[in-house]
Amino acid sequence: MFSDFMAFCFPDMTAFQLAILAVSALLVGVNKSGIPGLGMLPVILLAVAFDLNPGFATGVMLLMICAGDIFAVSYYRRNADWKIVVRLLPYTMLGLALGFVTLRFLHKPEHLRIMIGWIILLLAAVHLIRVAFFKHAPVPSHWAFSAVVGLTAGFTTQVANAAGPVMALYLLSMKLPKDRYVGTCAWFFMIMNWTKLPVFCFEGRVSSAVLYAVLPMLPLILIGAFLGVLFVKRAPQRFFEIIIEIIVIASAVKLLWPASSDKTPAPASVPMEETVPAELPLPGPEPAAAS
């Protein structure tokens, strides 16, 4: 019975791949409810484990983070700063569209990825200098500042999967309390990720095979979300901020690090938040529709 279940949900998966899938589910839960920005780690793990089928990896990642979004929003539903979310979303959607069009015509997207890595490192340096020497300086409140951040977040999530670090630096500059920070991230990214879901379904990257692989991972995502909540409750505010800053810098370095996928042609599909572009078809039947 158990072997039939495993064969149905995880056909042709090795023990290593299954272990990576489980660890990634746990990290997604922690990322969504406790340490925003940590999502880069499961992306790397899944990319390594399913290096011959990155389309499957991106589909699995999207469904897992969509589930994690629900858990996070359920807990932090009253903690979001909706002024920030509403202010950024229109420009973020425009950035998503701009990134989508850019990827359609760009032959070497790794160049943009490297450029964005340097931009994030520069933003991180500016943030750290501000914290060290200009801690009490007011954050710009003009609509143009929000427009730049929203466009950058939307564009970077399309071309280099880097909206997490961009949003982390923006929200840290707002000096939000821990629960308000995580709640705002939860709502903002849930809207972005669920907006991408129909596109992934249309492209065939979210298929029945992906769904069957993710459903058994839901308890691990929930456990990770619980651990993330405990971290937010117990971690001092400054320690929480330092962890986010470290993750931002590590994410920027990862963008600058050469990847094996850089040798492949640019994808025609839309990359997901904090994932690598799909280049190979998903396992199973051929998708009914593709972009």
N, C-alpha and C positions, 0 to 999 in steps of 0.2 A: 504493500500500500504506500509506504513512505517512498520507496524507490520509484513508483509510478508518479507520485506527486513531484519528485525532484526531476524526473525525466520530462514531465509536462511543463513545469515552470522554468527549468534551467537546462534545456536540451543542449548537448554538446559543450557545456561549460566545464572547465577544469576546476579542481578544488581551489586553485589559486584565484581564479576569476570569481568564484563564489565567495571566497573570503574577502576579496577586495570590494565586491558588491555590498557585503554586509557592513564592512568598516565604513564605506562611503555613506551608506544610509544613516549610520550612527552620527557621522560627522555632519551630514546635512541637517539633522535635527539640532545639534549643538550650534551650528552656524545660524540657523533661522531664529532660535529663541535665546541665544546667549552671546555668541561672538560673531557678529556680522563681519564678513570678509574672509572667514575661515573656509568658505566654499571653494576657494582655489585648490585646496588640498584634495578633496574627492575628485575634482576635475582631473587633476594630474594622475591620481591613482587609476581612475577609470580609463584614461587615455592610454596608460601603460598596459593595463590588463586586457583591453580590447583594441590593441593597436592595429589589428587587421580589420577591424570593423568599427571605425569611429562614429559612423552614423547610429549604430546601436547604442554606443556610449552616450552620445548627446541626447538621444531620446530617453534613455533611462535616467539621465541626470535631470532632464526637464521635469519628468513626472515626479521624481523624488523631491525636487525643490518645490514643485507645486503643492505636493502633500505637506511638506514642511511649512510652506506659507500658511496653509490652513491651520496647522497646529499653533504656529506663532501668533497669527492674528486672533485666534480664539482666546489665547491667554492675554495678549497685550491689546485687545480691541479698544480699550479705553485710554491707552497711553500714547497714541499717535498724536503728533503735532500736525493737524490737518492743514494749517496755514502753509506749512512747508510743502506737504504733499501736493496740494492743489496748485500752489505756485509753480512747482517744478514740472508737473505732468504734461501740460501742453507742449512745452519745449522739449521734454523727453521724447514724446511721441514723434515730434518733428525730427529729432536726432535719430530715432530708430529708422524712420523712412530714409533719411539722408545716408545713414550707414548701409541700409539695404541696397540702395541704388549704387553706392560706391563699390560695394562688393561685386555687383553685377558686371562692372566694367574694369575692375582692378585685376591685373594679372599677377601681381606679387603683393598680397595683403600683409606679408611679414614685414614689409617696410613700414606700413602704418602701425603695426603692432609694436615695432621697436620705437617708433617716434612717440607713441602714446606711453610706452614705458618710461622714456625720458621725461615726458611731460608730468607723469605722476610722481616721479622722483623729485622734479622741480617743485611741484605743489607740496609734496611732503616736506621738503626743505623749508619752503616758505612758512608752512604751518608750524614746524618746530621752532623756527626763528621767532615767529609771532608768539608762541607759547613762552619762550624763554625771555624775550625782551619787550613784547608789546601785549602782554596778557590782557590788559584792560582796554585795549583799543576796540572800538565798536566794529562789528561785522557789517559790510555794505548791505543796505536794505533796498537799494534801487532795483527795479524790475529787471534791468539789464544784467545785473549780477546773477539773478535767478535764471535768466534766459541762457546765459553762458554755461552755468552749471548744468541745467537741464539738457541743453543741446549736447554738451560734452558727455553726460551720462548716457544718453540715448545712443549717440554716435559710437562711443567706445564699447558699449555692450555689443554692438553689431560687428565692428571691425576687429576688436581685440579682446572682447569679453572682460572689460575692465571697468564696468560701471560701479562695482563694489568699492574699489579703492577711491574712486572719485567722490562717491556719496559719503564714504567714511570721513574723508577730509572735510567735506562741506558740513556735515552734521557735527563733527568735532568742533569746528569753528563756531557753531551755534551754542556751544557749551550746554548741551542738553543733558539732563540727568540720565542715568543708565537705562531705566525702564522706558523713558520717553524716547531715547535714542533707538533702542531695539524696536519699540512699537512703531515708530515712524519708518524705520527700515522695513519692518514686516509688511506694512500696508503698501509702501511704495513699490517694493519688489514683487509683491503678490500681483498687483495690477499689471506690472511689466511682464512678469512670467506668464500669467494667464492670458495676456494679450497675444503672446507668442504661440500658445498651445494650438490654436486652430491652424496656424501656418505649418507647424511641425506635423500635424495630422494630415494636412493636405499634401505635404511633401513626402509623406510615408515614413518619416523618422520616428513617429509615435505609432506603433503598430500593435497588434495583438501580442506578439512575442515580447515587446517591451512591457506591455501592461502585465502580462503573466509573471515577468521577472520582478517587477516593482511591487506588486501586491503583497507578496510574503515579506517584503522589507518594511512595510508600514509599522509594525511593532518596534523595530529598531529605530526608525525615524522618531517615533513617539518617545522612546527611551532617551534618545539624544536630545530631544526638545526639553524633556524633564531635567536632564543634566545641565542644559544651557540656562534654564530658569534658575537653578540652584547657583550657578556661577554668577549670574547677574545679582542675585540677592546677597551673596556673601563677599563678592569682590569689592574692594574699595574703589571709589570713583576714579581716582588717578591711575590705579593699577589697570582698571578696565580700559582707560584711554590709552595707556602705554601698550597694552596688548593689541589694540586696534591699530596703533601707529606702526608697530612691528609688522603686523600682517600686511598693511598697506605697502610698506617698503619691500617686503618679501614678494608681494604680488608684482610690483614694478620690476624687480629683478628677474622674476620668472618671465615677464613679457620680453625682456631683453635677451634672455637665454635662448640660444639657437635651438629650434625644435626640429625633429625629423620630418614633421608634416610640412615644413617650409619648402621641401623639395617637390611637393605635389602641386598640381594645378589649383588655382583658386576655386573655392566652392561657389556654386550658384545659389545655395540655400542660405537661410538666415541663421547665423550662429546664436546660440542661447546664452543667457547670462552665465558668465564664468565657465564656458565650455569651449572645446575646440571644434572647428567646423567639420561637418560631415563630408566625407569624400568617397566612401564606399557604401553600397546598398545594404539595407538591413537584412538579417537572415529571414528566411521564410519566403512567402509568396511575393511576387513583384508588386510594388505599390500601384494602386489604381490610378493615382495622379501624382505628378511631379511638377515642380516649378521650373 
